[in-house]
């Protein structure tokens, strides 16, 4: 491997080099550098929402794609998500103040009877990395807890996770309960977990089965975009 | 070398391990979400029936009902103070059965993952992981297991921590990882990585390999990866009975006993010396596997196409190694 150049001074980079550099730093999970980059862009007068979408979300998209393609694995993705979080820590209060548009809100939890949470946590982190608000209900979540949280949080998306073949059928109970209450179509329902597949997602009436956290993010984005398009203009 | 497993490995070409624990217990009425390990004390007859199912179907090795029996998992059921007891009883029930089986049987003390992510990505330190596994190992030892059986691990450090715990307990051990993500473990470990890591361990396992994962085909590709790494150590293949399917409100694994019989023989031809099943593998499957291993001749190493032809296709194009492995499109621009 060739000798690489010395450490860069981020503040000396023009915008069009700093932003791709921040993408690389996210990819490499360098949280101090990502936070520094965000601060520099803020100091240069960038709107918080622009920093979020152009510098952070775009960088995490590359991470997500390489995770989906089997190039990056969970350890690297967790580090990238941690770096993203450092950047978001600076942006979050400013985004709220400036009334920036929201990507959407997800309520997520592992279903009743199931205590596995690595996959669910990963989806939560990647969704946050993509700019979504995430409310994590933890493990062993029953239908009422999901439904109460969806209403309370005014969420757009319900995410359910299961790692056991014996607990995954509970997802259907949640969806059926939502249908009984007449609220099923108010939310985008995404399901995931090792033993699931697309066939199962369809069979239980979810909007989509997501193979991994990267797919969950892409699916959430496209469903939210579709919903916005369906809304009446104005 | 006085332990039972080493002796049996020295005198036999192959050994058959057991099938599923969780799936079979659910068939006996265990509710999802309940800790299967509590049944060791509450419903010991069911656990005896589970073990007997494996032994009567021809298994030479069976695993104790202690997969999630570590403090990190049991605390989810508020039973973190019962680690020693529940492991000991899981082992004692197995020991009793093995000693009266009329043939030599290995009681293997199952040790599954902590379920926590290790430092620096997650909260679990290496020393805590060793401590958690050691506590479990002592309970299993006390109950009389022949060997510790670490399984379904995805992180290298967690595998090493379990091995160190085995050393502290003064017990021989075996270790398998679950390769379920594009040919690698969730944490990115390839078959080659594991084979190389095992050979470098200060207290190496008697045998190592793969369990669970995706389907039987993927698991055999992983076994071929171990063999190609040139290891002399016995290889373990413990694959799922196909892939879970959802039908009429319940789940079943789609691998038939005939398919698992083919899988067992192919596993041996791929280089595995300890062959068993994992999720979805019932006594019916085990009987078919045993019969196939005894009656069908050993053959040459099968090609990936032959494996796919008999057991079904692979879940990903590559096992994460070699030229077909995906590579990042980007170059790192900055020194770390």
Interface residues (C-beta under 8 A of the other chain):
Chain A: X4 X5 X6 X7 X8 X21 X24 X25 X27 X28 X30 X62 X66 X69 X70 X71 X72 X73 X74 X75 X76 X78 X79 X82 X112 X113 X114 X115 X116 X117 X118 X139 X140 X164 X165 X166 X167 X168 X169 X170 X172 X194 X195 X197 X199 X200 X203 X204
Chain B: X22 X23 X26 X31 X32 X33 X73 X76 X115 X117 X120 X121 X122 X154 X155 X180 X181 X182 X183 X184 X186 X187 X188 X243 X244 X245 X246 X249 X250 X251 X253 X279 X316 X318 X320 X325 X326 X327 X328 X329 X330 X332 X333 X334 X335 X336
